[in-house]
Amino acid sequence: MTTDTEIRHVTRPGANLFLELGFSPEEAKRLRAASRKQINDTRLLKQQLMDELSNWIADHHLKQADAAEILMVSRPRVSDVVNRKTAKFTIDTLVEMLSRIGKPVRLAIG
């Protein structure tokens, strides 16, 4: 059995993927805006959680290796938190890390 690896279409950077998928221009515009909002909201939430973790590390004058041991993650993961690399984390992972240091997260809607 052979696997077909031929590239038949490439969407250019910045293009509206929803248009490429065949949605009407109005619907594609709406879907793109909604998608970007959701992505931005998620990024901002991750940043807020990372800020809490980074502040805790700084307030306790911890080295990244010591923080990693307490948080039960690797030292490079702590570096990623401190450097706000939001794409490398899920919200769940950040919430778990905060829970491990006694900072439970509460969700408020609206």
C-alpha positions in Angstrom: 0.0 0.0 0.0 1.3 3.5 -0.9 0.5 6.7 0.8 -0.5 9.6 -1.4 1.6 12.6 -0.3 1.0 14.9 -3.3 0.2 18.5 -2.3 -2.8 19.6 -4.3 -3.5 23.0 -2.7 -1.8 25.4 -0.4 -3.6 28.2 1.3 -1.5 31.4 1.4 -0.7 32.9 4.7 -3.3 35.4 5.8 -5.9 34.0 3.5 -9.4 33.4 4.9 -9.4 29.6 5.3 -13.2 29.6 5.5 -13.4 31.0 2.0 -11.1 28.3 0.9 -13.4 25.7 2.4 -16.3 27.1 0.3 -18.3 29.3 2.8 -20.0 32.3 1.4 -17.9 35.5 1.7 -20.2 36.9 4.4 -20.2 33.6 6.4 -16.4 33.2 5.9 -15.8 36.8 7.3 -18.0 36.0 10.3 -16.4 32.7 11.0 -12.9 34.2 10.7 -13.7 37.0 13.1 -15.2 34.5 15.6 -12.2 32.2 15.3 -9.7 35.0 15.8 -11.7 36.2 18.9 -11.7 32.8 20.4 -7.9 32.3 19.8 -7.2 35.8 21.3 -9.4 35.1 24.4 -7.6 31.8 25.0 -4.2 33.4 24.6 -5.2 36.2 27.1 -6.4 33.6 29.6 -3.2 31.6 29.3 -1.2 34.8 29.8 -3.2 35.6 33.0 -2.5 32.1 34.4 1.2 32.4 33.4 1.4 35.8 35.1 0.2 34.2 38.4 2.8 31.4 38.1 5.6 33.8 37.2 4.7 36.1 40.1 4.7 33.2 42.5 8.1 32.1 41.3 9.5 35.7 41.7 7.8 36.3 45.0 9.4 33.1 46.5 12.8 33.9 44.9 12.9 30.5 43.3 15.3 29.3 40.7 13.6 27.7 37.7 14.9 24.2 38.8 13.4 24.6 42.2 10.1 25.8 40.8 10.1 22.9 38.4 10.4 20.4 41.2 7.5 22.0 43.2 5.4 22.3 40.0 6.3 18.7 39.0 7.4 19.8 35.5 10.7 20.1 33.8 12.9 23.2 34.1 12.4 24.1 30.4 8.6 24.1 31.0 9.1 26.6 33.8 11.2 28.7 31.4 8.4 28.6 28.9 5.9 29.8 31.6 8.2 32.7 32.6 8.7 33.6 29.0 5.0 33.5 28.3 5.1 30.9 25.5 1.3 30.4 25.6 1.3 28.1 22.5 3.2 25.5 24.5 0.5 25.1 27.2 -3.1 24.1 27.5 -5.3 25.9 30.0 -5.7 22.7 31.9 -1.9 22.3 32.4 -1.6 25.8 33.7 -4.6 25.3 36.1 -3.0 22.1 37.4 0.3 23.9 38.0 -1.5 26.7 39.9 -3.3 24.1 42.0 0.0 22.5 43.0 1.1 25.7 44.6 -2.1 26.3 46.4 -3.7 28.7 44.0 -6.9 27.2 42.9 -8.5 28.8 39.8 -12.1 29.9 39.7 -14.0 30.5 36.5 -16.2 33.5 36.2 -18.5 33.7 33.2 -19.9 37.0 32.0 
